[in-house]
Amino acid sequence: MRWSNLRINHEFYNVGHLYEGAVAHYQATGKRGLLDVALKNADLIDSLFGPGQRRDVPGHQEIELGLVKLYLVTGEARYLDLAKFFLDERGQTDGHELYGAYAQDHLPVVAQEEAVGHAVRAVYMYAGMADVAALTGAQPYIDAIDAIWQDVVARKLYLTGGIGARHEGEAFGDAFELPNHTAYNETCAAIANIYWNQRLFQLHGHAKYIDVLERSLYNGFLAGVDFGGDRFFYVNPLAFDGDYRFNRDDSRERMPWFNCSCCPTNVVRLFPALGGYLYAQRDDRLYVNLFVSSQTTAMLNGERRHCPANGLSVAGTVRIQIDPEQPVHFALGVRIPGWAQGTPVPSDLYHYLDTQKQDEAVQLRVNGAETPLQIQDGYAWIAREWRAGDAVELHLPLPVRRVESHAAVTENRGKVAIERGPLVYCLEGIDNDGRALDRTLADDATFRVDWQPDLLHGVTTLRSHGDDGDLLFAPYYAWGHRGLGEMVVWMNREAA
Ligand SMILES: [Zn+2]
């Protein structure tokens, strides 16, 4: 029977994905076939659920995101209203029997202040709340979503940008509960974190959300898929003893499929959407968010302009070329990542340990001339009249950084992790005489940085040199490609 078990069955989750797929298909092809199917389905649900009709909520959120997209392509306000209805009904005992904190159905959404329960359900819901907040301006929504984000970023975020500490219930843990071997960190949850932070950026225009998005994208998410693109981790721990069957379906290597197939299909929809995360525009402001070889075209003050930006080179240089058809005045905002300013995450959950003096600073040049950094909301702003051939060059220092956790993360006490730029590094046994878990890194160990084109499809490795011998570090996203063996992100620290 349809709609007979909304708590457990995933009808609304599935049709939400259908709506999103239909909108993407329509935007990519201009064809309405699948979009009309989605609209017919949404109209059916809208005819059954809502004020004065059946009042219930999805056990697994997702339809909210799809309905917002249907609203954005059709302009039909009832789709936005239905999304808001499903959100507003959560925690309302007079509408349905509550499904509890596992499904974020323990309190009205505007009264929720902490991230609880099943992580993917939760963060799809938070992303939907951010959509509704942005489109309606509803301040209680904005207040709630900001408080929950603060809870995640300050207490429940893995260094890799993964979320969801517990296997049991695929759920967020308590504050600072961030175990490494048994971390859940579902690939879908990292993807949800990307969706949510992109929407919060679009709502608030602050680069700190892109800092979290970038961390999730290049680490917690990317580890979930292998280099061939056809094998997946559902679960993404930060330590592995070579034996524990952490991955779904009792596996411990990347798998081609799962009995619950959410992560592979979610990866498939994130990759083609990546282009949408690089730039953003609001009025006469153009934002450069991620440093990826690319080009884009935008209308600014009525002028078309092209902005090909190259990726972040191994040496830390980003080049952006601007080619307006006519000279045009606008503000270019180039994101200055937190990691380039001594702040790995926008909270005190993690901090850089190294006290070694950094000689290099962030440098910005416009047409070769050094330009003072005018940072606002995490962006260096350059407002001027742009002409064809203008070039911006950004230099971001990429030192090897040691990271320490907030003292309340008991699992990481006395431990240190290594980062360089946006990448989290790990130790694998295969590179270190079979042993990773018991390794110790001294505070005074030095590092050599090597680009290795033939290792793991090309990675920059870090080799530390200290009293305990040499250790070889590789990017976390590339772990688990060379057989079963130990892996660790947080290693023992030998303090100076
Ligand atoms: Zn999943």
Residues whose N, C-alpha, C, O or C-beta is under 5 A from the ligand:
A	BS01	ZN	E186 C188 C262 C263
